[in-house]
Amino acid sequence: MIRRAIRTVGAHVLCATSLASFAQPQWSVLLPPVPNDGYCTVVLSPEVVGRSKSDLGDLRLLDPLKHEVPYLLEFEPAMYERTWMRNYKLLRNERVDQHTIIEMEADSAATVDELQVHIRNAMVTKRARITGSDDRENWYMIMEECLSVGEGDDATSVLRFVDLPLSDYRYYRIELNDRKSAPVQVLDLGHSGRARSEGRYTSIDGLTFARTEDRTTTRIALFGASPFKADRLSFEIHSDGPYVRQGSFTAHVHQEIQGRLRKMPVVIDQPLGSFTLASYGRGTIAGPGAITDTLMITIENQNDQPLGITNIRAFQLEHRLIAKMKAGVRYTLTTGDAMADAPRYDLEHFRDSIPASIARLDMPAMMAAPKIEPPGPRFAPGMKWVWIAIIGIGALVAFSAVRMLRKTADTN
């Protein structure tokens, strides 16, 4: 009888634990119909990102039958940087008296601080002398160094970068000494071309701010209707002159601290980094990139007058979800599941095969997801009755133990 009671209480306790640990998505959004069959990009709104885990691992894309649809995530970088090789005009490339001589013509009125030597791969180090000229008759020393080849991984040709003192010659010559080893084949010469461009941002709408100031400090609380992730902030400032102010970010973090009798809710400030707000940056700074519902901004004014801040705009680097969808079908995106882990799909291995140009869907506002009853038995007792049952069984076990001790004593 005692064992049966213990098993019953154990089942009830397990049931109550499963009820407590059951989690489900807290938010969902019904996407617009997909225009065409195939891959489609869904630009995630700041609200979706703010209500999700930091790695977006709780996002799920569902079809009308609630089947999970595989997807990929893309995170826009703050800056794109593209580098390529610009070839110089090659005027000479031949062997003379155990030397390989390469001559090239630089861009007109250009200064040169590096050379890229494109060489057929080998395993050798050679002495290289680099000279410059304005007429290809009189050559002047620029530098002399060892040029090593043979560090390319599974490549038939390699690039070797040579840093030069800043020079403005029209012509340049490289002499490779071939006395101690066979010559290498130089394919061409050039220099690096670089281009930088900013990533794409999504505006975070609906934010408001409150400001307080004292003699040396401006404190701003930036908040919205839902948590947000600010990767860039733009201040509208009216100032009569140039300014450079140092500042810092903090976030209000809600936690519970165990007291003597019960847990007490507290709010602590979590540092998120510092920044420089300057007129030469047109009032634009990089944001902390952390999800928070209240972003605290502190600006140190020193002995200057506070800045005339009239508005603050926040932006999030674009986050995208890519999935293969069917035309005319409306899919649902859910998030906010505290128990969910990042999914693993086969699609991740075929990222490079997705077309570069695909349709884009914008996202409407989210809504609270309907509550789903957790699976369990028809009868699930509350914790109050579980504790009553545990205390009752404890009393029954104690009573049985006393009776057994008395019978043992009478027998003896």
N, C-alpha and C positions, 0 to 999 in steps of 0.2 A: 504493500500500500504506500509506504514512504517513497519507494523508488518511482512508483507511478506518479505521485504528486510532484516529485522533483523533475521528472521528464516533462510534465505539463507546464510547470513554471518556466523551465528552460526554453520550451517552445514559444511561450508567450514573450519571454525576454528577447529571444532571437527575432521574433516578429516585430517587436517594438524597435529593436535596433535597425532592422531593414527599413522600417518606415522613416526613421530619422535620417538614414544615409541615402535614401532615394532622392535623386536630383533630376532636373529636367530643364530644358531651355526656358529662359525667362522672357525672351523677346523674339519676335518674328516679323517678317515683312514679306508681303506678296509682290513679287517682281512683275513688271509689265510683260506683255506677251513678247516672245522672241520673234524677230522679223523673218529670219531664215534658218534653215537647218544648218548645223555646223557649230563651230566654236564661237563663243560670244564672251565679251569682257563685261563684267559687272563692276562699275566703279563704286567701291565701298564708301558709304557716307561717313562723316565724322561721328555720327551717332552710333553706327554699327561698330566702328573701331573702339569708341569709348566704352561701350557696354560689353565688349568682349575681353578675353584674356589678352595679355600683352603680345603673345605669339599668334593670336587669332586661332588657337587650336580648338576652340569650342564652336567654330562656325560649321554649319551643316547646310547643304543644299539639297532640297527634297523635291521630288516630282509630285504631281497630283495624287499619286497612290502612296505617298509618304516613303517612297524608296529613296535611298541615299544616292546622290549623283556625284561622281568623282570630280574634283576640281583642282586647280593650281592657284597658288597665291603669288603675286608680284608686288614688290615693294620699291617704289620710286626712290632713287638715290637723290641726295641733296644737290649733287653736282655730277655731270657727265664730263669726262675728260677723254679726248680722242687723240692718239699720237700716231703719226705716220712718217715715213721716210720720204723726203724730197731730194731727188737726185740732182747732183751738180752736173754740169757739162764736162764730160770726160774728154780731155785733149790728148792724153798719152798714157799708154799702159804697155810697157815692154821691159825686157831684160837687157841691161848694159853692164858689162864688166862685173859679173857676180852681184848685181843689184837689180831689184825690181823697182822701176821708176813709174810712178803714177802722177800725172798732172791734171788739174781740174781748174775750171773757171767759176768763181763765185758769182752770186747775184750782184748786179751793179749797185754801188753805194751801200753794200751790206756789210755788217760786222759779223765775224765768225768767232764763236767760242767753243765749238765742238765739231768733230767730224765723225761720221759713221762710215766705217769701212766694211763693205760687204764682201766676204771672202768664202771661197769654197772650203768646206770644213777639212781640217787637218789637225794634227797634234804636234804643235811646235811653238817655240817662242823666238821672235826675231827682233833685232835692234831696228828701230824705226826713227828716221830723221825727218822732221817736218819743217819746211821752209816756205817763205812767201815772196811774191814778186809783183811788181806793177807792170812789167814789160816782158816777162818771160826770158829775160837775159840776165839780169842781176837778181840773185836769190839771197835772201836774208834768213838767218836762223830764227825759228820760232820755238821749237822744243825738240828734245831727243828722249825717247823712252823705249821700253820693251813692249812689243805687241804680242800677246799670247792668243793662240788659236786652239780650238779643239774642246770647247766647253759646251757646245751645243748638245742638247738631248735629242738623239735620234733625228738629227737634221743633217742635210747634205750641204747647207750653207749657213753661215752665222754672221751676226753683226757685231762689230767691235767699236765701242764708243771711245773716242779720244778727246779728252777735255783740253782745250787750248787756252793760252792767254788771249784775251780779247784782241782781235786783229781785224784790220780793214784792208788787207791786200786784195788785189783783183784775182791773182792766181796763187794756187797752193800746190806744193809738190811733196809727195811722200816717197822716201827712199828706204826700201827694205833690204837689209844686208843678208845676202844668200851665201856667204862664204862658209858658214858652218853647217848649213842644211840646204836641202833642195828648196826651190822657190814655192811659194803658195800662189794660187790663182786669185787675183783681185777682180771681182766682178764689176763693182761700181763704187762710187763715193757719194755721200749725201749728208744731210743734216735733218734733225727732227722738226716736223711740223706739228703744232699742238693747237687744239681748239677746245674751249670749255663752254659748257652751257648748263643752265640750271635745270633741275628737275621740275616736274609739274606738281602744282599744289591744288588742294581743294579748300575752299573758304569754309571756315567754321562759323555758321550763322547763329544768331540768337544770343550772343554773349553780351553780358553787361559787366560794368565794373564800378567799384566804390573806391574812393580815394581819401586818405587821411594824410596830414602833413604836420611836421613840427619844424623847428628851426633848421635842422640839417638833413632830414630824411623825408622822402615821399614813399608812402606805403599804399599799394594798390591790390585789391582783391578782384580777380577776374573769374567769373563763374557763369554757368549756363544751365539750361534745363536738364542736361544730361552730362555725364562725364565726357571729357574731350582730351585730345592729344595734340598739343600745340607744337609744331615743328618750326614755325616762324611767327614772329609778332611784328606788326607794323603800327607805330605810334604816329598819330597826327599831332604835331607840336607847333605851337606858335611861339617863336622866340625872336628877339631883336638881334641876336648875335650868335656866333658859333658856340657849340657846347660839346663837352665830353664828360659823361657821368658814368660811374661804376655802379653796378647793381647785382642783385642775386635773386634766384627763384627758390621758393619753398612751396610745399604742398601740405594741405591739411589731410592727415591720415587718421581715420577713425579706428580705434582699437578698444578692446575690453581687457581690463586688468582685474585679476581675481582679488577681491577683498576678503575680509574675515568672514563675511556672511554670504556675499554674492558678488558677481562680476560687475564692475563699474565701468561705464562707457567714458572714454577720454579721447581728446583730440590732441595729437602731437604734430609738430612741424618737421617735415622731412626735407633736408636740403637737396636741391636739384641742379645746382650749378650757378655760375656767375656770367655776367655779360658786360659789354661796354656799349652804351647808348650815345651815339655821336651824330653831329649834324652832317659830317661827311658820309655817313651811312644812310642818310635820309630817313632816320628814325626806324630803320628796319634791323632786327636782330634775330639770331637763331634762337628758337624756343628750346625748352628742356626735353621735349619728345617723350614725356611721361604722361600716362593717363591719370587724370585727376578731375574732381568736380569743382575744386576751388584752387586756382593758381595764385599764389601770393608773390607779388613783385615789389622788391625794395630797391629804391634809387637813392644813392648817397649824393646829396647836393653840396656837401661841405659848407662853405660860406656864401655860395651863390644862391640866387633866388630860385625857387622851385620852377620847373619847366611847365609851360602852359599846355598840358596834355588835354586835348578835346575829344579824342577817340582812340580806341585800340582795336585793331583787327587781328584775328588769329587764323593761321592756315595750317593744314595738315598735308604732309607729303602724300601723294596719291597712292592708295592701296587698291589693288585690283584682284578680282577673282575671275578665273578663266575656266570655262566648262563647255562641254559639248551638249547642245540643247536642240530641241525640236521646235520647228516654227509653230507659232500660235499657242504654244503651251505656256502656262503661267507656273513658274516655280516659286518655292518658298524658301527663304533664307532664315535660319534660326541661330540664336546665339545666347550666351548668358548661362551656360550649363557649368556649374562649378566642378562637377565630377568628370567632365569630358576631357579626353586627351586628344592631341593632334592626330588626325586620321592619316593613314598611309594608303595611297592609291597607286596603281600601276602607271597612271598617267604621268607621274613624276619622272619616269624614265624616258618619256617621249616628248619632253618639253621643247626640244629643238625642232620637232616636226610640226609644231603648231604654226599656221600662217602668221605672217607679220601684220597683215591688215585684216581685222575681223570686226564684226558689229560690236557696238557699245551700248550698254543699258545703264540709264541713271536710276537711282534708287529712291523710292518714296519714303516717307517717315515710317519708323517702326511702331509696333504696338505690342502691348503685353501679351505674351503667349497664353492661350487657354490652359488652365490647370488640368493635368492628366493624373487620374487616380493611380497610385502605385499598385503594382500587383501584390496580392497577399490573400490571406484567408478571409472568409466572410466575416469572421469574428476577430477583431483586433483590439484587445483590451488596452485601456490607457495605462500610463505609467503608475498612476495611483493604485490601481488594482493589482498590478504586478508586484509592487512593494508590499501590499497587504498579504498577497499570497506567499511572498518570500518570508515575511515575518511569521506567518502561520506555520509554514513548514519548519522554520527554525524552532518554534515552540514545540511542535510535534516531535521533532528529532530529540530535543532536550528531554521531553517527558518520557520518551521511549528509552533513552539512555539511563535515566534514573530508575525506571522499573527494572531494567536488566541488572543494574548494580544491586538493587534490593534482592532480587531472586538469587543472585550469586552469593550474597551475604547469608541469606536463609539457608542455602544449601550447605555452606561451610559450617 
